[in-house]
Amino acid sequence: MQSYNGIAKTLHWLVFALMSGAFVVGFYMHGLPLSPGKLQLISWHKWTGVTIFVLVLLRLTWRLMNPPPVLPSHMSHLERRAAEAMHRVLYVLMLAMPLSGWLMSSAKGIQTVWFGVIPLPDLLHKNPPLGKALSEVHEALGFIILAFVAVHVLAALKHHLIDRDDVLARMVPGMKPRSK
Amino acid sequence: MRALIFALALLASAPTFAAERTLQAAGSRIAFAFKQMNVSMDGSFKKFSGKINFDAAKPETSSIEMLVDVASISVYEEADPEVIKPIWLNATAFPQARFVSKSVKALGGGRYLANGTLSIKGASREVAVPFEYKEQGANAVVDGQFTLKRGDYKIGEGEWSAVDIVANDVLVKFHLVVGPAVAMKR
């Protein structure tokens, strides 16, 4: 069975690592009182988000140029449709999450400057009530992503442990496919 | 003829009078800008007042007094309740920031320089504030900007005194509309 290529694997795991970091930092900093440390964390969180946004666009481009390996033959029509829908939703969420943060920052009147060097254009005019509403959207998206990632992980484990196919192995670096 | 005599009398008496103008809230703006982790941030003060006694022909006779209610500060939602606290502006103990100048000199081309004392949070520093003065009908418009160092006034104490997150330089920008001159005896 065919595996994802090295670039697809690298991007997948890199985005996973950055998303995990952004999630943990975002969740932690949320309740902190305003301090230099919090501003530092917010900046890192924002820079990570922009990086994820760029990497996800790269992933989509790479995916279009290099279609993913075919799904195992044992999967039903419904399962294939579900897998495809699931991946589409994950991509939409991975773009929507940083985008909502970017919009939120614009509405709050705090521009996003990637790594403190590259200023991103403000997509909205300063509008504190809208900023507050967007921060709730951003937070809700975080939990929605968490739920979808959980389903994604469970599905991969189901393929590996119950279906005993190579769906998990084809994305995990160094994992050997079982089938000949 | 009587009117002419009256006008001449008024002209003749002019040197003993100065024209005092009072700041008009409508159209006036005092804003500031600073860098927070290299991100440009803007803020403003909503409440301020002032008196400007200025004669473009004799700027050296001027006197300026500006008062700003520090509690009327607006930066961004999360910061607004923080910056009036004691470690920042301490608005309760020091409700007003004040600028007074009795030394204005012409720089040419409608530009002037006011040397004066800026007092914020109990600290006073000498500052030089360049501005442009234009008469617009009966009103006058004063535009200018200058940079202050927040550390000079202990704006941001303790962990905030480091300037790597919130920069030390604060650019103060003003656009002041001052009302018609009212003659006053010196």
Interface residues (C-beta under 8 A of the other chain):
Chain A: L34 S35 P36 G37 L39 Q40 S43 K108 G109 I110 Q111 T112 V113 G116 V117 P119 P128 G131 K132
Chain B: Q36 M37 N38 V39 S40 M41 D42 Y76 E77 E78 A79 E82 E159 W160 A162 D164 I165 V166
